[in-house]
Amino acid sequence: NPPHESAVQFHDMHPPAEDLRAEVLHGLAQRPRRIPPKFFYDQRGSELFEAITDTPEYYPTRTELGLLEAHGEAMAELLGRGGVLLELGSGSSRKIRLLLDALRPALYMPLDISREFLLLSAGELARDYPAIRVHAACVDYSQGLALPALPEGLPRAAFFPGSSIGNFEPDQARQLLAHVTRALGPGGRLLIGVDLQKDPAILNAAYNDATGVTAAFNRNLLVRINRELGADFDLAHFHHRAFYAPGHGRVEMHLISDCLQQVRLDGQRFRFEAGEGIHTECSYKYSVEGFQTLAARAGFAPLAVWTDRDQLFSVHCLEV
Ligand code: AVJ
């Protein structure tokens, strides 16, 4: 069935186009070299991320889904039924469907920077939930939340699943949460999935799955840069490395050169020593109290938190 995109009201807030070339050139000139993780998600990268969530080692997605399944009604109770639900990023639709089933909001507004993906997924949800008004807003939510006007007098909630917050430096995470408090206003509530600090062996396995899907996901960034920017990264000589850095409370992913080599991009040469790399991702992990402290600095009070029995993942409900 084709999605009924006509059922979706579309608000284009005109986020500035992401500039892969400028950001890659900038990041490669820094020490240590870095490329932001938002560039992982081209078509192939999005498919590889989906495949990561199916590996036995990558526990976050299935654990969060389990929490939404087990506690969806209690979560909906706290968020307030029949109101406005914002979603930051419109990722895999399995999570939002569980929440929509329990919450039955009057208005659902997914926010995403990718127009095509946003319209496609919002259209499918509008078709499957005819009783819910769907307004999709194309916005870069990391740059503040300039949103279309929300109806007054209804409970307001936001949903930010997947531990996507972990990709932000704690200071940026606090700023992003502060943007959310302003969009929701007093009494507004946030349901947010946050990966927990845990035994480093579990984290190291989750980002180094045995079948190499995460390695392919990381290396696909270079494939993308070769294709879209005409660079000549030699994939035979860049390798995936991921590890938990306890001092930072984060998993880091890098692409490491295994020899002395030069990469050409945009008429420039970038020299890599053997063992030198590009830092491609930080994925911060929080204790329950650590995340509540961060959220408090953004203006959120904790209302409830759900964790699985193995303490792998947390879903927080917070109030402005
Ligand atoms: C989508 C940012 C939550 O940090 O675990 C998965 C991305 N990177 N495996 C994460 C990711 C490597 C993921 N997030």
py3Dmol code that shows the C-alpha trace and the ligand (Angstrom):
import py3Dmol

protein = """\
ATOM      1  CA  ASN A   1       0.000   0.000   0.000  1.00  0.00           C
ATOM      2  CA  PRO A   2       1.418   3.382  -0.910  1.00  0.00           C
ATOM      3  CA  PRO A   3       1.594   5.746   2.050  1.00  0.00           C
ATOM      4  CA  HIS A   4      -1.068   8.473   2.021  1.00  0.00           C
ATOM      5  CA  GLU A   5       1.285  11.389   2.292  1.00  0.00           C
ATOM      6  CA  SER A   6      -1.640  13.757   1.712  1.00  0.00           C
ATOM      7  CA  ALA A   7      -2.814  12.856   5.227  1.00  0.00           C
ATOM      8  CA  VAL A   8       0.362  14.366   6.657  1.00  0.00           C
ATOM      9  CA  GLN A   9       0.642  18.091   7.156  1.00  0.00           C
ATOM     10  CA  PHE A  10       4.210  19.021   6.358  1.00  0.00           C
ATOM     11  CA  HIS A  11       6.048  21.926   8.010  1.00  0.00           C
ATOM     12  CA  ASP A  12       9.359  22.725   6.390  1.00  0.00           C
ATOM     13  CA  MET A  13      11.389  24.731   8.900  1.00  0.00           C
ATOM     14  CA  HIS A  14      14.219  24.860   6.325  1.00  0.00           C
ATOM     15  CA  PRO A  15      17.136  23.474   8.307  1.00  0.00           C
ATOM     16  CA  PRO A  16      20.422  24.515   6.662  1.00  0.00           C
ATOM     17  CA  ALA A  17      21.663  21.726   4.386  1.00  0.00           C
ATOM     18  CA  GLU A  18      24.319  19.586   5.996  1.00  0.00           C
ATOM     19  CA  ASP A  19      27.596  20.086   4.202  1.00  0.00           C
ATOM     20  CA  LEU A  20      29.466  16.782   4.049  1.00  0.00           C
ATOM     21  CA  ARG A  21      32.406  18.277   2.166  1.00  0.00           C
ATOM     22  CA  ALA A  22      32.958  21.229   4.497  1.00  0.00           C
ATOM     23  CA  GLU A  23      32.569  19.145   7.653  1.00  0.00           C
ATOM     24  CA  VAL A  24      34.880  16.358   6.420  1.00  0.00           C
ATOM     25  CA  LEU A  25      37.576  18.824   5.330  1.00  0.00           C
ATOM     26  CA  HIS A  26      37.283  20.624   8.657  1.00  0.00           C
ATOM     27  CA  GLY A  27      37.357  17.393  10.683  1.00  0.00           C
ATOM     28  CA  LEU A  28      40.349  15.918   8.825  1.00  0.00           C
ATOM     29  CA  ALA A  29      42.360  19.064   9.525  1.00  0.00           C
ATOM     30  CA  GLN A  30      41.866  18.658  13.289  1.00  0.00           C
ATOM     31  CA  ARG A  31      43.933  16.583  15.730  1.00  0.00           C
ATOM     32  CA  PRO A  32      42.730  14.033  16.512  1.00  0.00           C
ATOM     33  CA  ARG A  33      40.948  13.837  13.176  1.00  0.00           C
ATOM     34  CA  ARG A  34      37.194  13.445  13.442  1.00  0.00           C
ATOM     35  CA  ILE A  35      34.069  13.116  11.334  1.00  0.00           C
ATOM     36  CA  PRO A  36      30.677  13.531  13.035  1.00  0.00           C
ATOM     37  CA  PRO A  37      28.526  10.377  13.350  1.00  0.00           C
ATOM     38  CA  LYS A  38      25.501  12.035  11.725  1.00  0.00           C
ATOM     39  CA  PHE A  39      27.163  11.276   8.376  1.00  0.00           C
ATOM     40  CA  PHE A  40      26.920   7.507   8.897  1.00  0.00           C
ATOM     41  CA  TYR A  41      23.318   7.471   7.764  1.00  0.00           C
ATOM     42  CA  ASP A  42      23.243   7.395   3.976  1.00  0.00           C
ATOM     43  CA  GLN A  43      21.011   4.690   2.446  1.00  0.00           C
ATOM     44  CA  ARG A  44      23.569   1.924   3.039  1.00  0.00           C
ATOM     45  CA  GLY A  45      24.499   3.252   6.475  1.00  0.00           C
ATOM     46  CA  SER A  46      20.870   3.240   7.583  1.00  0.00           C
ATOM     47  CA  GLU A  47      20.534  -0.352   6.380  1.00  0.00           C
ATOM     48  CA  LEU A  48      23.698  -1.332   8.233  1.00  0.00           C
ATOM     49  CA  PHE A  49      22.452   0.321  11.408  1.00  0.00           C
ATOM     50  CA  GLU A  50      19.230  -1.713  11.143  1.00  0.00           C
ATOM     51  CA  ALA A  51      21.401  -4.816  10.729  1.00  0.00           C
ATOM     52  CA  ILE A  52      23.405  -3.851  13.850  1.00  0.00           C
ATOM     53  CA  THR A  53      20.186  -3.832  15.867  1.00  0.00           C
ATOM     54  CA  ASP A  54      19.652  -7.466  14.819  1.00  0.00           C
ATOM     55  CA  THR A  55      23.074  -8.678  16.008  1.00  0.00           C
ATOM     56  CA  PRO A  56      23.049 -10.684  19.254  1.00  0.00           C
ATOM     57  CA  GLU A  57      25.638  -8.344  20.796  1.00  0.00           C
ATOM     58  CA  TYR A  58      23.787  -5.056  20.226  1.00  0.00           C
ATOM     59  CA  TYR A  59      21.346  -5.094  23.146  1.00  0.00           C
ATOM     60  CA  PRO A  60      20.043  -1.453  23.194  1.00  0.00           C
ATOM     61  CA  THR A  61      17.281  -1.675  20.600  1.00  0.00           C
ATOM     62  CA  ARG A  62      15.708  -4.911  21.750  1.00  0.00           C
ATOM     63  CA  THR A  63      16.044  -3.942  25.414  1.00  0.00           C
ATOM     64  CA  GLU A  64      14.349  -0.584  24.869  1.00  0.00           C
ATOM     65  CA  LEU A  65      11.582  -2.252  22.840  1.00  0.00           C
ATOM     66  CA  GLY A  66      11.080  -4.684  25.728  1.00  0.00           C
ATOM     67  CA  LEU A  67      10.731  -1.782  28.166  1.00  0.00           C
ATOM     68  CA  LEU A  68       8.196  -0.024  25.910  1.00  0.00           C
ATOM     69  CA  GLU A  69       6.250  -3.269  25.592  1.00  0.00           C
ATOM     70  CA  ALA A  70       6.269  -4.022  29.303  1.00  0.00           C
ATOM     71  CA  HIS A  71       5.600  -0.486  30.588  1.00  0.00           C
ATOM     72  CA  GLY A  72       3.873   1.318  27.705  1.00  0.00           C
ATOM     73  CA  GLU A  73       0.652   1.834  29.632  1.00  0.00           C
ATOM     74  CA  ALA A  74       2.439   3.286  32.676  1.00  0.00           C
ATOM     75  CA  MET A  75       4.497   5.509  30.379  1.00  0.00           C
ATOM     76  CA  ALA A  76       1.347   6.728  28.590  1.00  0.00           C
ATOM     77  CA  GLU A  77      -0.283   7.418  31.947  1.00  0.00           C
ATOM     78  CA  LEU A  78       2.585   9.719  32.908  1.00  0.00           C
ATOM     79  CA  LEU A  79       2.857  11.418  29.520  1.00  0.00           C
ATOM     80  CA  GLY A  80      -0.871  12.190  29.420  1.00  0.00           C
ATOM     81  CA  ARG A  81      -3.172  10.662  26.804  1.00  0.00           C
ATOM     82  CA  GLY A  82      -4.938  12.625  24.082  1.00  0.00           C
ATOM     83  CA  GLY A  83      -2.316  15.354  23.838  1.00  0.00           C
ATOM     84  CA  VAL A  84       0.538  16.402  21.599  1.00  0.00           C
ATOM     85  CA  LEU A  85       3.455  14.033  21.032  1.00  0.00           C
ATOM     86  CA  LEU A  86       6.701  15.274  19.473  1.00  0.00           C
ATOM     87  CA  GLU A  87       9.267  12.725  18.362  1.00  0.00           C
ATOM     88  CA  LEU A  88      12.914  13.765  17.991  1.00  0.00           C
ATOM     89  CA  GLY A  89      14.187  11.958  14.941  1.00  0.00           C
ATOM     90  CA  SER A  90      11.867   9.540  13.193  1.00  0.00           C
ATOM     91  CA  GLY A  91      13.808   6.319  13.305  1.00  0.00           C
ATOM     92  CA  SER A  92      12.553   2.755  13.202  1.00  0.00           C
ATOM     93  CA  SER A  93       8.774   2.849  13.482  1.00  0.00           C
ATOM     94  CA  ARG A  94       8.509  -0.105  15.885  1.00  0.00           C
ATOM     95  CA  LYS A  95       9.086   2.028  18.971  1.00  0.00           C
ATOM     96  CA  ILE A  96       6.769   4.867  18.049  1.00  0.00           C
ATOM     97  CA  ARG A  97       4.028   2.380  17.158  1.00  0.00           C
ATOM     98  CA  LEU A  98       4.200   0.848  20.628  1.00  0.00           C
ATOM     99  CA  LEU A  99       3.959   4.317  22.163  1.00  0.00           C
ATOM    100  CA  LEU A 100       1.139   5.490  19.857  1.00  0.00           C
ATOM    101  CA  ASP A 101      -0.839   2.340  20.699  1.00  0.00           C
ATOM    102  CA  ALA A 102      -0.647   3.151  24.404  1.00  0.00           C
ATOM    103  CA  LEU A 103      -0.776   6.951  24.264  1.00  0.00           C
ATOM    104  CA  ARG A 104      -3.293   7.691  21.483  1.00  0.00           C
ATOM    105  CA  PRO A 105      -2.255  11.360  21.144  1.00  0.00           C
ATOM    106  CA  ALA A 106      -4.494  13.830  19.297  1.00  0.00           C
ATOM    107  CA  LEU A 107      -1.473  15.121  17.380  1.00  0.00           C
ATOM    108  CA  TYR A 108       1.782  13.363  16.564  1.00  0.00           C
ATOM    109  CA  MET A 109       4.638  15.516  15.257  1.00  0.00           C
ATOM    110  CA  PRO A 110       7.818  13.737  14.139  1.00  0.00           C
ATOM    111  CA  LEU A 111      10.859  16.028  13.772  1.00  0.00           C
ATOM    112  CA  ASP A 112      13.647  15.053  11.437  1.00  0.00           C
ATOM    113  CA  ILE A 113      16.299  16.686   9.290  1.00  0.00           C
ATOM    114  CA  SER A 114      15.806  14.254   6.409  1.00  0.00           C
ATOM    115  CA  ARG A 115      12.771  15.369   4.352  1.00  0.00           C
ATOM    116  CA  GLU A 116      12.332  12.197   2.320  1.00  0.00           C
ATOM    117  CA  PHE A 117      12.620   9.793   5.218  1.00  0.00           C
ATOM    118  CA  LEU A 118      10.390  11.958   7.388  1.00  0.00           C
ATOM    119  CA  LEU A 119       7.596  12.132   4.801  1.00  0.00           C
ATOM    120  CA  LEU A 120       7.774   8.442   4.070  1.00  0.00           C
ATOM    121  CA  SER A 121       7.596   7.284   7.682  1.00  0.00           C
ATOM    122  CA  ALA A 122       5.037   9.946   8.696  1.00  0.00           C
ATOM    123  CA  GLY A 123       2.855   8.902   5.746  1.00  0.00           C
ATOM    124  CA  GLU A 124       2.892   5.279   6.816  1.00  0.00           C
ATOM    125  CA  LEU A 125       1.952   6.198  10.392  1.00  0.00           C
ATOM    126  CA  ALA A 126      -0.844   8.525   9.223  1.00  0.00           C
ATOM    127  CA  ARG A 127      -2.259   5.665   7.159  1.00  0.00           C
ATOM    128  CA  ASP A 128      -2.102   3.203  10.051  1.00  0.00           C
ATOM    129  CA  TYR A 129      -3.368   5.627  12.736  1.00  0.00           C
ATOM    130  CA  PRO A 130      -6.236   7.495  11.037  1.00  0.00           C
ATOM    131  CA  ALA A 131      -7.493   8.857  14.386  1.00  0.00           C
ATOM    132  CA  ILE A 132      -4.197  10.692  15.014  1.00  0.00           C
ATOM    133  CA  ARG A 133      -3.381  13.969  13.251  1.00  0.00           C
ATOM    134  CA  VAL A 134       0.160  13.752  11.878  1.00  0.00           C
ATOM    135  CA  HIS A 135       2.178  16.935  11.340  1.00  0.00           C
ATOM    136  CA  ALA A 136       5.735  16.268  10.180  1.00  0.00           C
ATOM    137  CA  ALA A 137       8.294  19.020  10.776  1.00  0.00           C
ATOM    138  CA  CYS A 138      11.569  19.135   8.877  1.00  0.00           C
ATOM    139  CA  VAL A 139      14.006  20.648  11.378  1.00  0.00           C
ATOM    140  CA  ASP A 140      17.515  20.101  12.704  1.00  0.00           C
ATOM    141  CA  TYR A 141      16.561  19.564  16.334  1.00  0.00           C
ATOM    142  CA  SER A 142      20.171  19.798  17.457  1.00  0.00           C
ATOM    143  CA  GLN A 143      20.122  23.482  16.427  1.00  0.00           C
ATOM    144  CA  GLY A 144      17.178  24.511  18.607  1.00  0.00           C
ATOM    145  CA  LEU A 145      13.526  23.692  18.234  1.00  0.00           C
ATOM    146  CA  ALA A 146      11.855  26.259  15.988  1.00  0.00           C
ATOM    147  CA  LEU A 147       8.550  24.455  15.687  1.00  0.00           C
ATOM    148  CA  PRO A 148       5.181  25.263  14.185  1.00  0.00           C
ATOM    149  CA  ALA A 149       2.715  26.503  16.813  1.00  0.00           C
ATOM    150  CA  LEU A 150       1.350  23.695  18.971  1.00  0.00           C
ATOM    151  CA  PRO A 151      -2.288  23.577  20.080  1.00  0.00           C
ATOM    152  CA  GLU A 152      -2.870  25.077  23.541  1.00  0.00           C
ATOM    153  CA  GLY A 153      -4.549  23.322  26.433  1.00  0.00           C
ATOM    154  CA  LEU A 154      -3.462  19.756  25.621  1.00  0.00           C
ATOM    155  CA  PRO A 155      -0.817  17.729  27.453  1.00  0.00           C
ATOM    156  CA  ARG A 156       2.531  18.008  25.700  1.00  0.00           C
ATOM    157  CA  ALA A 157       5.049  15.204  25.522  1.00  0.00           C
ATOM    158  CA  ALA A 158       8.229  14.401  23.598  1.00  0.00           C
ATOM    159  CA  PHE A 159       9.765  11.023  22.774  1.00  0.00           C
ATOM    160  CA  PHE A 160      13.503  10.647  22.160  1.00  0.00           C
ATOM    161  CA  PRO A 161      14.286   6.934  21.926  1.00  0.00           C
ATOM    162  CA  GLY A 162      17.326   4.902  20.992  1.00  0.00           C
ATOM    163  CA  SER A 163      19.893   6.566  23.223  1.00  0.00           C
ATOM    164  CA  SER A 164      20.472   9.009  20.370  1.00  0.00           C
ATOM    165  CA  ILE A 165      21.226  11.519  23.136  1.00  0.00           C
ATOM    166  CA  GLY A 166      24.428   9.501  23.692  1.00  0.00           C
ATOM    167  CA  ASN A 167      25.903  10.818  20.437  1.00  0.00           C
ATOM    168  CA  PHE A 168      26.042  14.334  21.902  1.00  0.00           C
ATOM    169  CA  GLU A 169      28.786  15.614  24.172  1.00  0.00           C
ATOM    170  CA  PRO A 170      27.241  16.029  27.646  1.00  0.00           C
ATOM    171  CA  ASP A 171      27.248  19.807  27.287  1.00  0.00           C
ATOM    172  CA  GLN A 172      25.488  19.641  23.912  1.00  0.00           C
ATOM    173  CA  ALA A 173      23.093  17.058  25.335  1.00  0.00           C
ATOM    174  CA  ARG A 174      22.169  19.483  28.095  1.00  0.00           C
ATOM    175  CA  GLN A 175      21.581  22.233  25.518  1.00  0.00           C
ATOM    176  CA  LEU A 176      19.411  19.967  23.399  1.00  0.00           C
ATOM    177  CA  LEU A 177      17.349  18.988  26.449  1.00  0.00           C
ATOM    178  CA  ALA A 178      16.981  22.682  27.308  1.00  0.00           C
ATOM    179  CA  HIS A 179      15.574  23.270  23.798  1.00  0.00           C
ATOM    180  CA  VAL A 180      13.059  20.507  24.490  1.00  0.00           C
ATOM    181  CA  THR A 181      11.974  22.136  27.769  1.00  0.00           C
ATOM    182  CA  ARG A 182      11.261  25.355  25.891  1.00  0.00           C
ATOM    183  CA  ALA A 183       9.242  23.567  23.189  1.00  0.00           C
ATOM    184  CA  LEU A 184       7.187  21.666  25.770  1.00  0.00           C
ATOM    185  CA  GLY A 185       6.660  24.441  28.323  1.00  0.00           C
ATOM    186  CA  PRO A 186       5.896  23.964  32.026  1.00  0.00           C
ATOM    187  CA  GLY A 187       4.323  20.595  32.815  1.00  0.00           C
ATOM    188  CA  GLY A 188       5.517  19.086  29.529  1.00  0.00           C
ATOM    189  CA  ARG A 189       6.999  15.608  29.732  1.00  0.00           C
ATOM    190  CA  LEU A 190       9.835  13.803  28.004  1.00  0.00           C
ATOM    191  CA  LEU A 191      10.229  10.053  27.512  1.00  0.00           C
ATOM    192  CA  ILE A 192      13.864   9.371  26.642  1.00  0.00           C
ATOM    193  CA  GLY A 193      15.863   6.170  26.136  1.00  0.00           C
ATOM    194  CA  VAL A 194      19.368   6.256  27.610  1.00  0.00           C
ATOM    195  CA  ASP A 195      21.974   3.514  27.470  1.00  0.00           C
ATOM    196  CA  LEU A 196      23.399   2.610  30.891  1.00  0.00           C
ATOM    197  CA  GLN A 197      26.991   2.368  32.084  1.00  0.00           C
ATOM    198  CA  LYS A 198      27.858  -1.283  32.537  1.00  0.00           C
ATOM    199  CA  ASP A 199      30.526  -3.980  32.372  1.00  0.00           C
ATOM    200  CA  PRO A 200      32.908  -2.785  29.624  1.00  0.00           C
ATOM    201  CA  ALA A 201      32.973  -6.329  28.182  1.00  0.00           C
ATOM    202  CA  ILE A 202      29.290  -6.017  27.265  1.00  0.00           C
ATOM    203  CA  LEU A 203      29.857  -2.598  25.679  1.00  0.00           C
ATOM    204  CA  ASN A 204      32.960  -3.698  23.796  1.00  0.00           C
ATOM    205  CA  ALA A 205      31.058  -6.679  22.382  1.00  0.00           C
ATOM    206  CA  ALA A 206      28.078  -4.529  21.378  1.00  0.00           C
ATOM    207  CA  TYR A 207      30.309  -2.290  19.236  1.00  0.00           C
ATOM    208  CA  ASN A 208      32.491  -5.156  17.927  1.00  0.00           C
ATOM    209  CA  ASP A 209      29.908  -7.721  16.844  1.00  0.00           C
ATOM    210  CA  ALA A 210      31.341 -11.027  15.687  1.00  0.00           C
ATOM    211  CA  THR A 211      29.929 -10.826  12.162  1.00  0.00           C
ATOM    212  CA  GLY A 212      31.473  -7.409  11.540  1.00  0.00           C
ATOM    213  CA  VAL A 213      28.288  -5.449  10.878  1.00  0.00           C
ATOM    214  CA  THR A 214      29.429  -2.561  13.080  1.00  0.00           C
ATOM    215  CA  ALA A 215      32.815  -2.554  11.344  1.00  0.00           C
ATOM    216  CA  ALA A 216      31.031  -2.341   7.970  1.00  0.00           C
ATOM    217  CA  PHE A 217      28.839   0.486   9.330  1.00  0.00           C
ATOM    218  CA  ASN A 218      31.898   2.447  10.462  1.00  0.00           C
ATOM    219  CA  ARG A 219      33.880   1.809   7.253  1.00  0.00           C
ATOM    220  CA  ASN A 220      30.863   2.723   5.104  1.00  0.00           C
ATOM    221  CA  LEU A 221      31.567   6.330   6.092  1.00  0.00           C
ATOM    222  CA  LEU A 222      34.735   6.165   3.972  1.00  0.00           C
ATOM    223  CA  VAL A 223      32.854   4.458   1.135  1.00  0.00           C
ATOM    224  CA  ARG A 224      30.382   7.329   1.233  1.00  0.00           C
ATOM    225  CA  ILE A 225      33.117   9.989   1.270  1.00  0.00           C
ATOM    226  CA  ASN A 226      34.872   8.316  -1.669  1.00  0.00           C
ATOM    227  CA  ARG A 227      31.635   8.200  -3.644  1.00  0.00           C
ATOM    228  CA  GLU A 228      30.156  11.592  -2.767  1.00  0.00           C
ATOM    229  CA  LEU A 229      33.327  13.663  -2.464  1.00  0.00           C
ATOM    230  CA  GLY A 230      35.636  11.803  -4.853  1.00  0.00           C
ATOM    231  CA  ALA A 231      38.151  10.935  -2.129  1.00  0.00           C
ATOM    232  CA  ASP A 232      40.457   7.899  -2.446  1.00  0.00           C
ATOM    233  CA  PHE A 233      40.373   6.280   0.991  1.00  0.00           C
ATOM    234  CA  ASP A 234      41.845   2.772   0.578  1.00  0.00           C
ATOM    235  CA  LEU A 235      39.393   0.543   2.437  1.00  0.00           C
ATOM    236  CA  ALA A 236      41.998  -2.229   2.589  1.00  0.00           C
ATOM    237  CA  HIS A 237      44.070  -0.056   4.937  1.00  0.00           C
ATOM    238  CA  PHE A 238      41.507   1.468   7.312  1.00  0.00           C
ATOM    239  CA  HIS A 239      40.114  -0.658  10.097  1.00  0.00           C
ATOM    240  CA  HIS A 240      37.286  -0.453  12.581  1.00  0.00           C
ATOM    241  CA  ARG A 241      38.180   0.115  16.225  1.00  0.00           C
ATOM    242  CA  ALA A 242      35.653   0.541  19.023  1.00  0.00           C
ATOM    243  CA  PHE A 243      36.189   0.507  22.777  1.00  0.00           C
ATOM    244  CA  TYR A 244      34.685   1.717  26.011  1.00  0.00           C
ATOM    245  CA  ALA A 245      36.667   4.613  27.495  1.00  0.00           C
ATOM    246  CA  PRO A 246      35.784   4.419  31.206  1.00  0.00           C
ATOM    247  CA  GLY A 247      37.296   7.800  32.052  1.00  0.00           C
ATOM    248  CA  HIS A 248      34.858   9.443  29.645  1.00  0.00           C
ATOM    249  CA  GLY A 249      31.906   7.106  30.195  1.00  0.00           C
ATOM    250  CA  ARG A 250      31.635   6.617  26.467  1.00  0.00           C
ATOM    251  CA  VAL A 251      32.185   4.144  23.672  1.00  0.00           C
ATOM    252  CA  GLU A 252      34.432   5.559  20.956  1.00  0.00           C
ATOM    253  CA  MET A 253      34.584   4.396  17.365  1.00  0.00           C
ATOM    254  CA  HIS A 254      37.578   5.098  15.155  1.00  0.00           C
ATOM    255  CA  LEU A 255      38.818   4.221  11.676  1.00  0.00           C
ATOM    256  CA  ILE A 256      42.495   3.351  11.995  1.00  0.00           C
ATOM    257  CA  SER A 257      45.102   3.438   9.255  1.00  0.00           C
ATOM    258  CA  ASP A 258      47.276   0.285   9.295  1.00  0.00           C
ATOM    259  CA  CYS A 259      50.180   1.886   7.399  1.00  0.00           C
ATOM    260  CA  LEU A 260      51.691   5.201   6.430  1.00  0.00           C
ATOM    261  CA  GLN A 261      49.482   6.482   3.625  1.00  0.00           C
ATOM    262  CA  GLN A 262      48.087   9.563   1.935  1.00  0.00           C
ATOM    263  CA  VAL A 263      44.483  10.222   1.115  1.00  0.00           C
ATOM    264  CA  ARG A 264      43.488  12.707  -1.578  1.00  0.00           C
ATOM    265  CA  LEU A 265      40.390  14.797  -1.200  1.00  0.00           C
ATOM    266  CA  ASP A 266      39.450  18.059  -2.870  1.00  0.00           C
ATOM    267  CA  GLY A 267      42.952  18.623  -4.219  1.00  0.00           C
ATOM    268  CA  GLN A 268      44.459  18.205  -0.759  1.00  0.00           C
ATOM    269  CA  ARG A 269      46.560  15.356   0.632  1.00  0.00           C
ATOM    270  CA  PHE A 270      45.956  13.992   4.112  1.00  0.00           C
ATOM    271  CA  ARG A 271      48.802  11.974   5.573  1.00  0.00           C
ATOM    272  CA  PHE A 272      48.061   9.141   7.992  1.00  0.00           C
ATOM    273  CA  GLU A 273      50.769   7.499  10.076  1.00  0.00           C
ATOM    274  CA  ALA A 274      50.401   3.788  10.775  1.00  0.00           C
ATOM    275  CA  GLY A 275      48.013   3.559  13.722  1.00  0.00           C
ATOM    276  CA  GLU A 276      46.650   7.054  13.202  1.00  0.00           C
ATOM    277  CA  GLY A 277      42.913   7.298  12.845  1.00  0.00           C
ATOM    278  CA  ILE A 278      39.715   9.253  12.478  1.00  0.00           C
ATOM    279  CA  HIS A 279      37.390   9.489  15.447  1.00  0.00           C
ATOM    280  CA  THR A 280      33.908   8.796  14.058  1.00  0.00           C
ATOM    281  CA  GLU A 281      31.610   8.410  17.054  1.00  0.00           C
ATOM    282  CA  CYS A 282      31.136   8.923  20.767  1.00  0.00           C
ATOM    283  CA  SER A 283      28.305   7.046  22.405  1.00  0.00           C
ATOM    284  CA  TYR A 284      27.927   8.267  25.986  1.00  0.00           C
ATOM    285  CA  LYS A 285      26.594   5.925  28.644  1.00  0.00           C
ATOM    286  CA  TYR A 286      24.962   7.219  31.824  1.00  0.00           C
ATOM    287  CA  SER A 287      24.027   5.952  35.250  1.00  0.00           C
ATOM    288  CA  VAL A 288      20.400   6.665  36.176  1.00  0.00           C
ATOM    289  CA  GLU A 289      21.541   9.372  38.614  1.00  0.00           C
ATOM    290  CA  GLY A 290      24.088  10.773  36.161  1.00  0.00           C
ATOM    291  CA  PHE A 291      21.450  11.282  33.504  1.00  0.00           C
ATOM    292  CA  GLN A 292      18.962  12.768  35.973  1.00  0.00           C
ATOM    293  CA  THR A 293      21.628  15.269  37.035  1.00  0.00           C
ATOM    294  CA  LEU A 294      22.279  16.259  33.417  1.00  0.00           C
ATOM    295  CA  ALA A 295      18.533  16.583  32.745  1.00  0.00           C
ATOM    296  CA  ALA A 296      18.074  18.684  35.899  1.00  0.00           C
ATOM    297  CA  ARG A 297      20.626  21.167  34.572  1.00  0.00           C
ATOM    298  CA  ALA A 298      18.404  21.508  31.491  1.00  0.00           C
ATOM    299  CA  GLY A 299      15.301  22.150  33.597  1.00  0.00           C
ATOM    300  CA  PHE A 300      13.817  18.643  33.842  1.00  0.00           C
ATOM    301  CA  ALA A 301      12.678  16.966  37.069  1.00  0.00           C
ATOM    302  CA  PRO A 302      12.680  13.152  37.157  1.00  0.00           C
ATOM    303  CA  LEU A 303       9.253  11.490  37.331  1.00  0.00           C
ATOM    304  CA  ALA A 304      10.030   7.826  36.707  1.00  0.00           C
ATOM    305  CA  VAL A 305      12.651   5.541  35.232  1.00  0.00           C
ATOM    306  CA  TRP A 306      12.326   2.025  33.884  1.00  0.00           C
ATOM    307  CA  THR A 307      15.266  -0.370  33.488  1.00  0.00           C
ATOM    308  CA  ASP A 308      15.509  -4.014  32.447  1.00  0.00           C
ATOM    309  CA  ARG A 309      16.481  -6.672  34.981  1.00  0.00           C
ATOM    310  CA  ASP A 310      20.057  -6.807  33.684  1.00  0.00           C
ATOM    311  CA  GLN A 311      20.433  -3.012  34.011  1.00  0.00           C
ATOM    312  CA  LEU A 312      21.428  -2.632  30.372  1.00  0.00           C
ATOM    313  CA  PHE A 313      19.157   0.237  29.331  1.00  0.00           C
ATOM    314  CA  SER A 314      16.975   2.933  30.878  1.00  0.00           C
ATOM    315  CA  VAL A 315      13.879   4.843  29.801  1.00  0.00           C
ATOM    316  CA  HIS A 316      13.338   8.053  31.769  1.00  0.00           C
ATOM    317  CA  CYS A 317      10.181  10.096  32.130  1.00  0.00           C
ATOM    318  CA  LEU A 318      11.019  13.713  32.994  1.00  0.00           C
ATOM    319  CA  GLU A 319       8.913  16.800  33.591  1.00  0.00           C
ATOM    320  CA  VAL A 320       9.600  20.450  32.749  1.00  0.00           C
TER     321      VAL A 320
END
"""
ligand_1 = """\
14
AVJ
C 22.116 5.259 17.108
C 23.718 6.541 18.276
C 22.272 5.090 19.475
O 25.500 4.841 19.773
O 24.785 2.810 19.913
C 25.521 1.605 16.898
C 24.831 4.097 16.868
N 27.069 3.043 16.561
N 26.671 0.956 16.754
C 24.829 3.893 19.348
C 25.774 2.927 16.788
C 27.605 1.805 16.528
C 23.977 4.091 18.094
N 23.047 5.246 18.214
"""
view = py3Dmol.view(width=600, height=400)
view.addModel(protein, "pdb")
view.setStyle({"model": 0}, {"cartoon": {"style": "trace"}})
view.addModel(ligand_1, "xyz")
view.setStyle({"model": 1}, {"stick": {}})
view.zoomTo()
view.show()
